[in-house]
Amino acid sequence: MSRAVLLDLAAGLLVAAAAAAAVMHVRAGESGGLRAEVRHVLGASEVAAQGVDAGSLAKAAAVPRAFYGKRLEPRASVVLQGAGQSDGVSFAAYSDAVKPARPLLSMNYVDLHDDLPGFFAREKAELAKYPELIVPQIGLAMNEGDAKRNYAQEVADGVDDAQLKALCAGLKSLDRPVFLRVGYEFNGPWNGYEPRAYVAAFRHVVEAVRGCGLENVAMVWDWAADQELDAERGGAAASGADARRDRFYPGDAWVDWWGINLFSKESLTAASTQAFLADAEKHGFPVMIGESTPLHFNVADGQRAVDGWFAPYFGLMRRSKGIKAFCYIDWDWSAFPQWKDWGDARIEKNAVVLGYYRGQVGAPLFAGAMGKAETLKLLRVK
């Protein structure tokens, strides 16, 4: 994004200012997760004026992970590795490509109006194929795949309570922890959500899940970073990014993780991405990269794809102490007419990309699939 490129030129001047400002942000016992530590980032409003240099990201060293004590959050200093999406074929191909560091999380999607018993039966059967305890990361939609048919207000009003009961039954049938991204990409116009109805629906879904005793289902509030960039390209003020996002926030009491979706190379370095991470830290929440893929890159380009997307992508994770999970979409997007210019993201199709990727997820920072006892211990499941 041109704004980020221009800001990169000023990055050297900002380093000294950031270091000086950090000492002014000590919060003794402050609520929202800061506790008595010194913030190593500026406040969200200052962060929104910056952005990050892609080259710096690519070279970033790994920092220890923060621990916020949230549901299914590892106390260990690790990032949960995940992949998908939706089909067992792509997950299996990815798993085979990165072994022995196979993914711990498996991505899937369902609409609340779908055949939920059928969906969960298929999901359970797919998960059972693996000897490790694979943890589902499920995106829950409330729009039947069409922004004009979004029914968040009906969910909030209790119209779909029977479906929520079926959702609870399905989640329980999986007999394992689950990450649930309720109304994922809430800010995407393709989903059609309106802030007030979305917040009410999110809270109602949480009430339903908690009400049926599912304590090992973590609720993820999931934001699309590229949509914010699209809004700014369309004339929206960059300074208003936080306000646009916060209109959809259900509140700390209703959320377990914050989620961010990263597709374009610009989203990796954007000021709004940095502001999101800073706000998650301020509120005291771990961050999951709920969806990610190298938009407009082809793995066939080898080193160009590594330098242009994969290196800053993993660098962002290494340098961000709050990022504690990621999910990668291992798809050939060009096979779909509506996404034909998105590129082929299948890491297993290029030796250079695969070699780099395996080197990253094989590092101690990343946690892959493991046995049931080890997984439950990692996620602090009682």
Secondary structure, DSSP 8 states (H G I E B T S, - for coil): -HHHHHHHHTHHHHHHHHHHHHTT-B-TTBTTTTBTSB-SS--HHHHTT----HHHHHT-----------TT--SSS-EEEEEE-S-HHHHHHHHHHHTTS--SEEEEEEETTS-HHHHHHHHHHHHTTSSS--EEEEEEESSTT-GGG--HHHHHTTTTHHHHHHHHHHHHHT-S-EEEEETSSTT-TTT---HHHHHHHHHHHHHHHHHTT-TTEEEEEEEEHHHHHHHHHTT--GGGHHHHHHTT---GGG-SEEEEEE-SHHHHH-HHHHHHHHHHHHHT--EEEEEE--TT--GGGTHHHIIIIIHHHHHHHHH-TTEEEEEEE--BGGGSGGGTTS-B--GGG-HHHHHHHHHHHTSTTEE----HHHHHHHTT--
